[in-house]
Amino acid sequence: TTADSTKLFVINNLFLANTSLQNGGAIAVQGTAASSGPYVFTQNTFAFNTAPSFDGGAIHFDMPIIAGLATNNIFWRNSSGNATLARRQVHLVQLNSMIFNSNIIQDGLPTNHGGGSGNSFSYPLFVDTLGLDATAGTGDENLELLIGSPAYNFGGGVFQDLADIDGDGDTSEPLPIDLNANSRVQDGTIEIGAYEGVIDPFLVTSLAD
C-alpha cells in the first residue's frame, strides 16, 4: 500500500475485523481537490470490518467524480450502523466517485458508484471464515479460497505493480505475487481477492505412518 497527498494504491491486503468509531471500518478517504487521484483498490480482501455507528463497513470514500477504482477485491461480511444495504460494504459520498470492476461484493454495488462491469455478489467460499473459536480476527481463520470459489479465475486482468509489492524497483510490471508471496497468475486468469489459487480440502498432501 502506498500513498501521497494526491493518490493512493491499496494492493494485496487482507483487512479483517477492524472497527472504526467514525466512517469506514477499514479505510476512510476524504478530500476536496478535483484533480486528486487515482485512488486504486485492487486484489484486497475486506471481511468482518465494521463502522458500527456510521457508514462503510469496509471503505468510506468521499472524493470527487471518478477518483476511485476498485477492481478484483472481495467485500464480505462488513457491517455499518446504516441499515441501507448499498452503504454497508462501501460508502460513496459523492456521485460517480468510484468505478467497480470484477469484484465480489456482498449486498450489491454501493449507492453513487460510477459504473463498471464483471462484479459478482456470490459468497466467495473462504477456507475457514471464522476459525475454531467462531470469532473473526483472532488468527485461526483462513480467508484463502476453496476449490469452487466464484473468485477463482474471475479477475478482470492483472493490475500494474504500482506499489512495488515485490520490492524489485519495477512498478511497471504486472502485479507479480499475492499476499502469501505466491505467483499472482497460476491458471491463466487472476483470482479476485488477496490470495491466488484455491485449496482442495480433500487433497492429501502427506501420509503419516
Summary of the structure (lengths in Angstrom):
residues: 209
radius of gyration: 16.9
end to end distance: 44.9
largest distance: 65.6
contacts: 717
relative contact order: 0.17
helix: 1%
strand: 30%
